Amino acid sequence: MAVAQLSAARIVVVGAGQAGAWVARSARLTGSAADIVLIGAEAHHPYERPPLSKKVLLDGAATGIDICPPEEWRRLGIEYRPGAAVVSLDRGSREISTDDGRRISYDKLVLTTGGRPILARTPGFDLPAVHTLRCLDDALRISACLRPGARILVVGGGWIGLEVAAAARQRQAHVTVVESRSRLCSRSVPPLVADCLRYLHASHGVRILLNTSIQRLSAAERGVVAELSGSNPPETADAVIVGIGLEPNVELAIQAGLKVDNGVVVDEYGCTSDPDIYAAGDVTNQPSPWAGGRVRLESWANAQNQGIAVGKTLAGASQPYADIPWFWSDQYDVQLQVLGFPDPNAQLVVRGETGQNFCAFQLVDQRLRAVIAWNRARDLKLAKRLMTDRTPVSAHALANEAIGLESLAS
Amino acid sequence: MCLYRIDGAYFATSNRCTHGQAALSDGLVLEGGLIECPLHEGTFEIRTGRAVGAPCTVALRTYDIKVEDGSIYLRR
């Protein structure tokens, strides 16, 4: 029986973000009696990252972001070790060591090491006025820069950049967003939605420079001066926030000789090329039936739900993970949600009023391929059912507001 | 406040999800007597308020209910 085979005396989880915290919780809540050790590099209790680019920037404080009440880790019998970086992994002796010189042995190891912001190699990006956003301390530092009248330069018109821009405008700072491509969020939404985002930010007073890159940053008397590509004049800023992507923290996996290819390669159970080592979250390269191949996903939902699936597997209740990719973004009074992988070749159907309150559906062979919901949380959930069940739907019905999405379920 | 009728019986809970800034009244009622938050898909047991599905880890407040002469009374 699977329970007996997988019952481990000690489970060690490396990384205490959304994925690691839920691996540990889920293994215990599913009934694992193992010693569970959760190791985090940061000093804080495990917390959720989505508020870092929203509420924490606006409040300048870290309230209400804990994954669970801090006392619950002890109540669940999960040993949480904060402030410890894992520096080596020895698969032969099944042991890891931390930067304070301790060694911890494991029966099952889980790598939930996440990623770190990509740093531009452009000259001047090492100046103190340049920030990236990944952890709570970053968010608190950036929040302190968002003062009324401050000049904020955002590099990268993706989700992090746009959420920072929205928070900065709500704090009455002046904001310029520089994006090297021809659209905002070009990798994850179709042009129609990218245009809505551009209009949203422009109407809130954000200056957006598309097809533009930064050639150099130089220290100025106050802040920095950015030399821009093309005929743009130099831009002076008090702070520069860079959001140009994430790279997975795969060093430990590479050092230990695990299979790594744009992330730690795992199967649908989160198992790596070593049967005693699992991985979950941003760091994994996983098979996804919704992508038709392997993907590495950077989202809260994937971190949490792949983590939960791994925790169940470790507790003996094997569960393949095949959720439809899903993420959201909050900007001003808009909540945007994206379900599935938008496909440039799919048929696009819009329900509702573009830019106000709408869903953009992408159809391939009368099946939903992707859904983007703009202030339509309920429609997204109903569409998810249609997508999960692969229910055939017609473009006409989706576009017709008089036909409830509930009624389209087979 | 969120009021539910499940198989003819009435229940009431707080309308505010204990995880995010969301109104549960915009969510979907799932099989097994669960309410799903429309924002992040966390779930609660409607009858007891117990947090069942991630990311919810804190229970939802529930209210005692009495139905009399076609009116529903809640105990604050």
Chai-1 contact restraints between the chains, C-beta under 6 A:
chainA,res_idxA,chainB,res_idxB,connection_type,confidence,min_distance_angstrom,max_distance_angstrom,comment,restraint_id
A,C68,B,T57,contact,1.0,0.0,6.0,A-B,restraint_1
A,Q304,B,A54,contact,1.0,0.0,6.0,A-B,restraint_2
A,I308,B,A54,contact,1.0,0.0,6.0,A-B,restraint_3
A,A377,B,P38,contact,1.0,0.0,6.0,A-B,restraint_4
A,R378,B,D26,contact,1.0,0.0,6.0,A-B,restraint_5
A,R378,B,P38,contact,1.0,0.0,6.0,A-B,restraint_6
A,K381,B,L28,contact,1.0,0.0,6.0,A-B,restraint_7
